[in-house]
C-alpha cells in the first residue's frame, strides 16, 4: 500500500523542516536578493512540475555545474540529458526549500539553499532526500540565469 509510505515521507519532511534553524526564515533580504530567490524558486518549480524546457530556459549557454552525483562538471547539454532522464523516471510529490545565503556582486549572484524533496519513481517507490546547492546566477537583461552550480544529495552518514 502506497499511502503509508507517502505519510511516512511527508512526516519526515515536516519534522526535518521544523528542525531547520529559525534564523533561515527570519533573514531580511534586499529587493535584489528577493528577486534572485524568486528566480531560484521559479526554475525549481519548473523542474518539480516536469517542465524540462521551462527549467532549462534559466540555464546560460556557457553553464558549467557540478552535481555531486557526477564525477566531473557538466555543461548545459549534459545537464539537459540528466534533466530529461530524471523527469522521465520520477516526479516530485512534496518539497521544502530554504534559502541559506544570497550574495550579490554586480550582475552575479550566489544563492545557497537547502532542499528536502519527496519523489515518486516510475515504478511507484516513494523516497525523501535532502540536498544542498550553491547556484551561481548572472543578470542577463531583466532575467537571472544560471551560469554554474554545485551540490547534490546530502550524505546519510
C-alpha positions, 0 to 999 in steps of 0.5 A: 500500500502506497499511502503509508509510505507517502505519510511516512515521507511527508512526516519526515519532511515536516519534522526535518523542516521544523528542525531547520534553524529559525534564523533561515526564515527570519533573514531580511533580504534586499529587493535584489536578493528577493528577486534572485530567490524568486528566480531560484524558486521559479526554475525549481518549480519548473523542474518539480512540475516536469517542465524540462524546457521551462527549467532549462530556459534559466540555464546560460549557454556557457553553464558549467555545474557540478552535481555531486552525483557526477564525477566531473562538471557538466555543461548545459547539454549534459545537464539537459540529458540528466534533466530529461532522464530524471523527469522521465523516471520520477516526479516530485510529490512534496518539497521544502526549500530554504534559502541559506545565503544570497550574495550579490556582486554586480550582475552575479549572484550566489544563492545557497539553499537547502532542499528536502524533496519527496519523489515518486519513481516510475515504478511507484517507490516513494523516497525523501532526500535532502540536498544542498546547492550553491547556484551561481546566477548572472543578470542577463537583461531583466532575467537571472540565469544560471551560469554554474552550480554545485551540490547534490544529495546530502550524505546519510552518514 
